[in-house]
Amino acid sequence: MINRSSAAPRATLLWALGLCMGLSACSLVPPQPEPLSSPAAPLRQLPLQFNAHDKSQWEKMVLPGKLRTAYKVERQNPGYALKAQAESSASMLRQRVHIAPDQLGRLSFDWRVAQLIPGADMMQRESEDSPVRLILVFEGDRQQFSPKNAMLSELTQSLTGDPLPYATLMYVWCNQCPPESVIVNPRTDRIRKLAVESGPGRVGQWLSYQRNIRADFEKAFGEAPGALLGLAIMTDTDNTRSATRAWYGQIRLD
């Protein structure tokens, strides 16, 4: 694998209003009724390692009205990986965690993309698809929300029982934006994307990343992170009505 590191930097709306990902106002339905930010969420000791190909470790999250991205285990050198096959589809797999802010350190993950998504543009909600996403959700003080975000949070909680997550950081592969770009979601600035890869230059290769969670969060949001409450993986092509394949390997928190 190629190493790449960086030390710096059940209703219409659910789990961040469908994570407000530009998914055409879709919703995310959790497989279990308890909210992601539940006080009963398990405390986890670092280091934590998730094998993407171990599907028993993941909760499915579906988008009503959307085709599901197909996730299945597949043999890949040097072992197994989780293949994501998206055909005009969008769905994700989620892990619940609870990592205190002072324990946040390094995030390592592997992925491979077969092809980029023609016409995808991370800055436009109508075409905001990505062949790979690694999504981190954080808690924080919602009293600091802007009036717009406070309204979104209240609406989300009234409809679903889950408030808008304080902050969501996504690692994505962008078609053309500069690497390390921060892209603010057009619906809410509490969701921001960090382009760890851009363009077709390394398509088809297994890529390994090491990220500093705290540094990346501070770069994206301009503040220190709260506790990490969950992470998810997602491959989606629903907005561009296209197809792509990608593979996810290991995800590790140190």
ChimeraX attribute file (.defattr): number of C-alpha atoms within 10 A of each C-alpha:
attribute: neighborCount
match mode: 1-to-1
recipient: residues
	/A:1	12
	/A:2	10
	/A:3	10
	/A:4	13
	/A:5	13
	/A:6	16
	/A:7	12
	/A:8	13
	/A:9	15
	/A:10	16
	/A:11	15
	/A:12	16
	/A:13	24
	/A:14	25
	/A:15	25
	/A:16	25
	/A:17	28
	/A:18	22
	/A:19	25
	/A:20	25
	/A:21	23
	/A:22	20
	/A:23	22
	/A:24	14
	/A:25	16
	/A:26	22
	/A:27	25
	/A:28	24
	/A:29	21
	/A:30	19
	/A:31	12
	/A:32	10
	/A:33	11
	/A:34	13
	/A:35	16
	/A:36	23
	/A:37	22
	/A:38	12
	/A:39	10
	/A:40	10
	/A:41	15
	/A:42	12
	/A:43	13
	/A:44	12
	/A:45	13
	/A:46	13
	/A:47	12
	/A:48	12
	/A:49	14
	/A:50	16
	/A:51	18
	/A:52	26
	/A:53	22
	/A:54	15
	/A:55	15
	/A:56	8
	/A:57	13
	/A:58	19
	/A:59	16
	/A:60	17
	/A:61	21
	/A:62	21
	/A:63	21
	/A:64	16
	/A:65	10
	/A:66	15
	/A:67	17
	/A:68	21
	/A:69	25
	/A:70	17
	/A:71	24
	/A:72	15
	/A:73	16
	/A:74	14
	/A:75	11
	/A:76	13
	/A:77	9
	/A:78	7
	/A:79	9
	/A:80	18
	/A:81	24
	/A:82	23
	/A:83	25
	/A:84	26
	/A:85	22
	/A:86	25
	/A:87	20
	/A:88	19
	/A:89	24
	/A:90	26
	/A:91	25
	/A:92	24
	/A:93	19
	/A:94	20
	/A:95	16
	/A:96	21
	/A:97	20
	/A:98	21
	/A:99	21
	/A:100	17
	/A:101	16
	/A:102	10
	/A:103	15
	/A:104	19
	/A:105	16
	/A:106	17
	/A:107	20
	/A:108	18
	/A:109	20
	/A:110	21
	/A:111	24
	/A:112	22
	/A:113	22
	/A:114	16
	/A:115	15
	/A:116	23
	/A:117	21
	/A:118	15
	/A:119	14
	/A:120	23
	/A:121	18
	/A:122	24
	/A:123	17
	/A:124	12
	/A:125	19
	/A:126	15
	/A:127	21
	/A:128	22
	/A:129	36
	/A:130	24
	/A:131	27
	/A:132	26
	/A:133	22
	/A:134	22
	/A:135	21
	/A:136	21
	/A:137	26
	/A:138	23
	/A:139	21
	/A:140	15
	/A:141	10
	/A:142	15
	/A:143	9
	/A:144	10
	/A:145	16
	/A:146	13
	/A:147	10
	/A:148	11
	/A:149	18
	/A:150	16
	/A:151	13
	/A:152	20
	/A:153	22
	/A:154	15
	/A:155	18
	/A:156	23
	/A:157	19
	/A:158	13
	/A:159	16
	/A:160	19
	/A:161	16
	/A:162	24
	/A:163	23
	/A:164	28
	/A:165	23
	/A:166	22
	/A:167	24
	/A:168	26
	/A:169	23
	/A:170	25
	/A:171	22
	/A:172	24
	/A:173	25
	/A:174	29
	/A:175	21
	/A:176	14
	/A:177	17
	/A:178	13
	/A:179	15
	/A:180	21
	/A:181	16
	/A:182	20
	/A:183	17
	/A:184	18
	/A:185	20
	/A:186	15
	/A:187	17
	/A:188	18
	/A:189	18
	/A:190	22
	/A:191	25
	/A:192	22
	/A:193	25
	/A:194	24
	/A:195	22
	/A:196	20
	/A:197	23
	/A:198	19
	/A:199	14
	/A:200	15
	/A:201	8
	/A:202	15
	/A:203	16
	/A:204	14
	/A:205	13
	/A:206	19
	/A:207	19
	/A:208	18
	/A:209	17
	/A:210	18
	/A:211	21
	/A:212	19
	/A:213	25
	/A:214	23
	/A:215	21
	/A:216	22
	/A:217	23
	/A:218	14
	/A:219	17
	/A:220	24
	/A:221	19
	/A:222	10
	/A:223	11
	/A:224	13
	/A:225	23
	/A:226	20
	/A:227	18
	/A:228	23
	/A:229	23
	/A:230	20
	/A:231	20
	/A:232	19
	/A:233	20
	/A:234	24
	/A:235	31
	/A:236	31
	/A:237	27
	/A:238	25
	/A:239	20
	/A:240	20
	/A:241	17
	/A:242	17
	/A:243	20
	/A:244	23
	/A:245	22
	/A:246	23
	/A:247	26
	/A:248	27
	/A:249	22
	/A:250	18
	/A:251	20
	/A:252	16
	/A:253	21
	/A:254	15
